[in-house]
């Protein structure tokens, strides 16, 4: 029995290294079997979008939640990855799988260059610079018609030669898990400790000897590279892309998922995506008011639930744990009192 208990604790410690809990594992299992049980192409396609945007929200939170830089041009790096993979497939016949990786590399290199230019600036100034660069990338994509076909749209070959979506579902499912585990491993390392220190107090981090600019650029580059890979997937999933993929509205959507999920938690953005994206789909009549709804949600979260869904989750389980602890204490106290009375009788 003790060996089994030690083995269980060892297994739990191993899972926590990758940011996984029993609840998280149950959630992943449910997502893994869902399309096999509910064989509906519309719902499967909706879940693909939810997982993709959830993964983007996690990567966005990696920067916003740990080094306090809101990348207002984040959708542009997503679009760069999409166009890189699409153009390599269309112009050079490169495999879409290699194209997705190339999209990540190119978006990461752009992030690296932009980081060198902007991340020496403080907070909001760096965020605004990312937005200005994103607007420039949008303009280039829209006007370089000979290469990108501009607003006419660029047709992209699919990943799978089938009309079914299940292959895309499991592809983005694996990509989402790898994104979360990869980010969590980094956060749990000494590099993540430096990120936290920068996010909490940048002057104290500098005073303790941390090269702030180096770690901010590292964080920013990783986040942009993830967006590029996911953009490559998006291009081959939808089959046609236009410059609107780089719109600021997409960045707002990703940012809202990150903040509603819980800033600085990584996994919160994914949970928010799985709840909000299907929810917005069933509110199609309010599609024109989507950004307004997102704005109201952001205000409500910042005022009433600053820790987002992750904070509510932690609060619920803390209260649950306290109730069990108090119950155990009452049982223990009752047992001690009964034992004391028995001793007095003797």
C-alpha positions as CSV (number, residue, x, y, z in Angstrom):
1,X,0.0,0.0,0.0
2,X,2.8,2.4,0.9
3,X,4.6,1.6,-2.3
4,X,1.5,2.3,-4.3
5,X,1.1,5.6,-2.5
6,X,4.7,6.6,-3.1
7,X,4.3,5.7,-6.8
8,X,1.2,7.8,-7.0
9,X,2.9,10.8,-5.4
10,X,5.9,10.4,-7.7
11,X,3.6,10.3,-10.7
12,X,1.8,13.4,-9.6
13,X,5.1,15.3,-9.1
14,X,6.1,14.2,-12.6
15,X,2.8,15.5,-14.1
16,X,3.1,18.8,-12.2
17,X,6.4,19.4,-13.9
18,X,4.4,19.7,-17.1
19,X,1.6,21.7,-15.5
20,X,-0.8,18.8,-15.5
21,X,-3.3,17.9,-12.8
22,X,-5.8,15.0,-12.5
23,X,-8.6,17.5,-13.5
24,X,-6.5,18.7,-16.5
25,X,-5.9,15.1,-17.6
26,X,-9.6,14.4,-17.4
27,X,-10.3,17.4,-19.5
28,X,-7.7,16.4,-22.1
29,X,-9.2,12.9,-22.2
30,X,-12.7,14.3,-22.7
31,X,-11.4,16.5,-25.6
32,X,-9.6,13.5,-27.1
33,X,-12.7,11.3,-27.3
34,X,-15.2,14.0,-28.0
35,X,-15.2,13.9,-31.8
36,X,-15.4,10.1,-31.7
37,X,-18.5,10.2,-29.6
38,X,-20.2,13.3,-31.1
39,X,-19.6,12.7,-34.8
40,X,-20.8,16.1,-36.0
41,X,-18.6,18.0,-38.5
42,X,-20.0,21.4,-37.5
43,X,-19.2,20.9,-33.8
44,X,-15.8,19.4,-34.7
45,X,-14.9,22.4,-36.8
46,X,-16.1,24.7,-34.0
47,X,-13.8,22.9,-31.5
48,X,-10.9,23.2,-33.9
49,X,-11.3,27.0,-33.9
50,X,-11.7,27.0,-30.1
51,X,-8.5,25.0,-29.6
52,X,-6.5,27.1,-32.1
53,X,-7.6,30.4,-30.5
54,X,-7.1,28.9,-27.1
55,X,-3.5,28.0,-28.0
56,X,-2.9,31.5,-29.3
57,X,-4.3,32.9,-26.1
58,X,-1.9,30.8,-24.1
59,X,1.1,32.0,-26.2
60,X,-0.2,35.6,-25.8
61,X,-0.5,35.2,-22.0
62,X,3.1,33.9,-22.0
63,X,4.1,37.5,-22.9
64,X,1.3,39.6,-21.3
65,X,1.1,37.6,-18.1
66,X,4.8,37.2,-17.4
67,X,6.8,40.1,-18.7
68,X,3.9,42.7,-18.8
69,X,4.0,43.3,-22.6
70,X,0.7,43.2,-24.4
71,X,1.5,42.4,-28.0
72,X,-1.2,44.5,-29.8
73,X,0.1,43.2,-33.1
74,X,-0.1,39.5,-32.2
75,X,-2.6,38.6,-35.0
76,X,0.0,39.9,-37.6
77,X,2.5,37.2,-36.5
78,X,-0.3,34.7,-36.8
79,X,-0.9,36.0,-40.4
80,X,2.8,36.0,-41.2
81,X,2.9,32.3,-40.3
82,X,-0.2,31.7,-42.4
83,X,1.2,33.5,-45.5
84,X,4.6,31.9,-45.1
85,X,3.2,28.3,-45.1
86,X,0.7,29.1,-47.9
87,X,3.2,30.7,-50.2
88,X,5.8,28.0,-49.7
89,X,3.1,25.4,-50.6
90,X,1.7,27.3,-53.6
91,X,4.8,28.8,-55.1
92,X,7.4,26.1,-54.3
93,X,5.4,23.0,-53.6
94,X,6.7,22.6,-50.1
95,X,4.9,20.2,-47.8
96,X,2.3,22.0,-45.6
97,X,3.8,20.3,-42.5
98,X,7.2,21.8,-43.3
99,X,5.5,25.1,-44.2
100,X,3.9,25.3,-40.8
101,X,7.4,25.0,-39.1
102,X,8.8,27.5,-41.6
103,X,5.9,29.9,-40.7
104,X,6.9,29.6,-37.0
105,X,10.6,30.2,-37.8
106,X,9.8,33.3,-39.9
107,X,7.4,34.7,-37.4
108,X,9.9,34.1,-34.6
109,X,12.6,35.9,-36.6
110,X,10.3,38.8,-37.1
111,X,9.5,38.8,-33.4
112,X,13.2,38.7,-32.6
113,X,13.9,41.7,-34.8
114,X,11.0,43.6,-33.5
115,X,12.0,42.8,-30.0
116,X,15.5,44.3,-30.5
117,X,13.8,47.5,-31.8
118,X,11.0,47.9,-29.3
119,X,11.5,45.9,-26.1
120,X,14.0,48.4,-24.7
121,X,11.0,50.7,-24.4
122,X,8.8,50.5,-21.3
123,X,5.4,48.9,-21.1
124,X,2.8,50.7,-23.2
125,X,5.3,52.1,-25.6
126,X,6.5,48.7,-26.6
127,X,2.9,47.5,-26.9
128,X,2.1,50.4,-29.2
129,X,5.1,49.8,-31.4
130,X,4.0,46.2,-31.9
131,X,0.7,47.5,-33.1
132,X,2.3,50.0,-35.5
133,X,4.5,47.3,-37.0
134,X,1.5,45.0,-37.4
135,X,-0.4,47.7,-39.3
136,X,2.6,48.0,-41.6
137,X,2.6,44.2,-42.2
138,X,-1.1,44.3,-42.9
139,X,-0.5,47.1,-45.5
140,X,2.3,45.1,-47.2
141,X,0.2,42.0,-47.4
142,X,-2.8,43.8,-48.8
143,X,-0.8,45.8,-51.5
144,X,1.7,43.2,-52.7
145,X,-0.9,41.7,-54.9
146,X,1.6,39.9,-57.2
147,X,2.7,37.7,-54.3
148,X,-0.2,37.5,-51.9
149,X,-3.1,38.3,-54.3
150,X,-4.2,40.9,-51.8
151,X,-7.8,41.1,-50.9
152,X,-8.8,38.6,-53.6
153,X,-7.4,35.9,-51.3
154,X,-4.8,33.2,-51.7
155,X,-6.0,29.6,-52.2
156,X,-4.1,27.2,-50.0
157,X,-3.7,23.4,-50.4
158,X,-5.2,21.4,-47.5
159,X,-3.3,19.3,-45.0
160,X,-5.6,16.3,-45.6
161,X,-7.3,15.3,-48.9
162,X,-10.6,14.7,-47.3
163,X,-13.7,16.6,-46.4
164,X,-13.8,15.3,-42.9
165,X,-12.4,17.5,-40.1
166,X,-11.2,14.9,-37.6
167,X,-7.7,14.9,-38.9
168,X,-7.5,18.7,-38.4
169,X,-9.0,18.3,-35.0
170,X,-6.3,15.9,-33.7
171,X,-3.6,17.9,-35.4
172,X,-4.6,21.1,-33.5
173,X,-5.3,19.0,-30.4
174,X,-1.7,17.8,-30.3
175,X,-0.3,21.3,-31.2
176,X,-2.3,22.8,-28.3
177,X,-1.0,20.2,-25.8
178,X,2.6,20.8,-27.0
179,X,2.1,24.5,-26.7
180,X,0.9,24.3,-23.2
181,X,3.5,21.7,-22.0
182,X,6.3,23.6,-23.7
183,X,5.3,27.0,-22.2
184,X,4.8,25.4,-18.7
185,X,8.2,23.7,-18.8
186,X,9.8,27.1,-19.6
187,X,7.8,28.8,-16.9
188,X,8.9,26.2,-14.3
189,X,12.6,26.6,-15.2
190,X,15.1,29.3,-14.2
191,X,14.1,31.2,-17.3
192,X,10.5,31.4,-16.1
193,X,11.8,32.7,-12.8
194,X,13.4,35.5,-14.6
195,X,10.2,36.2,-16.5
196,X,8.2,36.4,-13.3
197,X,10.8,38.7,-11.7
198,X,10.6,41.0,-14.7
199,X,6.8,41.0,-14.6
200,X,6.5,41.7,-10.9
201,X,9.2,44.4,-10.6
202,X,11.4,45.2,-13.5
203,X,13.7,47.5,-11.5
204,X,14.2,44.9,-8.8
205,X,14.9,42.3,-11.5
206,X,17.6,44.6,-13.0
207,X,19.1,45.2,-9.5
208,X,19.3,41.4,-9.0
209,X,21.5,41.0,-12.1
210,X,18.8,39.8,-14.6
211,X,19.4,40.9,-18.2
212,X,15.9,42.3,-18.6
213,X,16.2,43.1,-22.4
214,X,17.6,39.6,-23.2
215,X,14.8,37.8,-21.4
216,X,12.0,40.0,-22.7
217,X,13.3,39.4,-26.3
218,X,13.5,35.7,-25.6
219,X,9.9,35.6,-24.3
220,X,8.6,37.7,-27.2
221,X,10.3,35.6,-29.8
222,X,8.9,32.3,-28.5
223,X,5.4,33.7,-28.3
224,X,5.6,35.0,-31.9
225,X,7.0,31.7,-33.2
226,X,4.1,29.8,-31.7
227,X,1.7,32.2,-33.4
228,X,3.5,31.6,-36.7
229,X,3.1,27.8,-36.4
230,X,-0.6,28.1,-35.5
231,X,-1.0,30.5,-38.4
232,X,0.4,27.9,-40.8
233,X,-2.2,25.4,-39.5
234,X,-4.9,28.0,-40.0
235,X,-4.0,28.6,-43.6
236,X,-4.3,25.0,-44.6
237,X,-7.4,24.5,-42.4
238,X,-9.5,27.3,-44.0
239,X,-8.1,26.8,-47.5
240,X,-8.0,30.5,-48.4
241,X,-6.5,33.5,-46.6
242,X,-6.8,37.3,-47.0
243,X,-5.0,40.2,-45.2
244,X,-7.9,40.4,-42.8
245,X,-6.2,37.5,-40.9
246,X,-3.9,40.2,-39.5
247,X,-6.7,42.5,-38.3
248,X,-6.4,44.0,-34.9
249,X,-9.9,42.5,-34.1
250,X,-8.3,39.1,-34.0
251,X,-5.7,40.4,-31.5
252,X,-8.5,41.7,-29.3
253,X,-10.2,38.4,-29.4
254,X,-7.1,36.6,-28.4
255,X,-6.3,39.1,-25.6
256,X,-9.9,38.8,-24.2
257,X,-9.5,35.0,-24.0
258,X,-6.2,35.4,-22.2
259,X,-7.6,37.9,-19.7
260,X,-10.9,36.2,-19.1
261,X,-9.1,32.9,-18.6
262,X,-6.7,34.3,-16.1
263,X,-3.7,36.4,-16.8
264,X,-0.4,34.7,-15.9
265,X,-1.9,31.2,-15.7
266,X,-1.3,29.9,-19.3
267,X,-4.1,27.4,-19.2
268,X,-6.8,29.9,-18.5
269,X,-6.8,31.1,-22.1
270,X,-7.5,27.6,-23.4
271,X,-10.4,27.1,-21.0
272,X,-11.8,30.5,-22.0
273,X,-11.5,29.6,-25.7
274,X,-13.3,26.3,-25.2
275,X,-16.2,28.2,-23.5
276,X,-16.4,31.5,-25.3
277,X,-15.8,30.5,-29.0
278,X,-18.6,28.0,-29.1
279,X,-20.7,30.4,-27.1
280,X,-20.2,33.2,-29.6
281,X,-21.1,30.8,-32.4
282,X,-24.5,30.3,-30.9
283,X,-24.9,34.1,-30.7
284,X,-24.5,34.7,-34.4
285,X,-27.3,37.3,-34.3
286,X,-24.9,39.5,-32.2
287,X,-21.9,39.0,-34.4
288,X,-21.7,42.7,-35.3
289,X,-21.5,43.4,-31.6
290,X,-18.8,40.9,-30.9
291,X,-16.1,43.4,-30.1
292,X,-18.5,45.3,-27.8
293,X,-19.3,42.1,-26.0
294,X,-15.6,41.4,-25.6
295,X,-15.0,44.9,-24.2
296,X,-17.8,44.4,-21.6
297,X,-16.4,41.1,-20.6
298,X,-12.9,42.6,-20.2
299,X,-14.3,45.3,-18.0
300,X,-16.3,42.9,-15.9
301,X,-13.4,40.6,-15.4
302,X,-11.0,43.4,-14.5
303,X,-13.5,44.8,-11.9
304,X,-15.1,41.7,-10.4
305,X,-12.8,38.7,-11.3
306,X,-9.3,40.1,-11.8
307,X,-7.9,36.5,-11.8
308,X,-10.3,35.3,-14.4
309,X,-11.7,31.8,-14.7
310,X,-8.5,30.4,-13.2
311,X,-9.0,32.5,-10.1
312,X,-12.6,31.2,-9.8
313,X,-11.4,27.6,-10.2
314,X,-8.7,28.0,-7.6
315,X,-11.1,29.7,-5.2
316,X,-13.7,26.9,-5.6
317,X,-11.2,24.1,-4.9
318,X,-9.6,26.0,-2.0
319,X,-13.1,26.3,-0.4
320,X,-13.7,22.7,-1.2
321,X,-10.4,21.7,0.4
322,X,-11.1,23.9,3.5
323,X,-14.6,22.3,4.0
324,X,-13.0,18.8,3.9
325,X,-10.3,19.9,6.2
326,X,-12.8,21.4,8.7
327,X,-14.9,18.3,8.5
328,X,-11.8,16.2,9.2
329,X,-10.9,18.4,12.1
330,X,-14.4,18.0,13.6
331,X,-14.3,14.2,13.2
332,X,-10.8,14.2,14.8
333,X,-11.9,16.5,17.6
334,X,-15.0,14.4,18.3
335,X,-12.9,11.2,18.4
336,X,-10.5,12.8,20.9
337,X,-13.4,13.9,23.1
338,X,-14.9,10.5,23.1
339,X,-11.5,9.0,23.9
340,X,-11.1,11.4,26.8
341,X,-14.5,10.6,28.3
342,X,-13.7,6.9,28.1
343,X,-10.4,7.4,29.9
344,X,-12.2,9.4,32.7
345,X,-14.8,6.6,33.2
346,X,-11.9,4.1,33.5
